Amino acid sequence: MKLGTQPKQARAAQAWRYAARTIATYRDRYGITGDAPLGASADTDMQKIDAARARAAVDRLRDLSHDRDRTSRRPAPRHAAGRTL
């Protein structure tokens, strides 16, 4: 499973690592080895709760990647020419 690249900003990197650990813990607890982030559907109520937490972590990783892509594609700021108020 690919998690993407860890962001360089400290706060985003910390959030990325926390989400990655949450997903890794879920996968380890339920013996998931395939490419799907959360494996097959949850069987028990406890696994469903854990799967919801892991799904939120997957979404968080995607959000962090999306924010990173958006900031890297921002055009360079233009400097105003002449006097401004």
Secondary structure, DSSP 4 states (H G I P E B T S, - for coil): ----PPPSSHHHHHHHHHHHHHHHHHHHHTT--SSSTT-SPP-SHHHHHHHHHHHHHHHHHHHHHHHHHHHHTPPPPPPPPS---
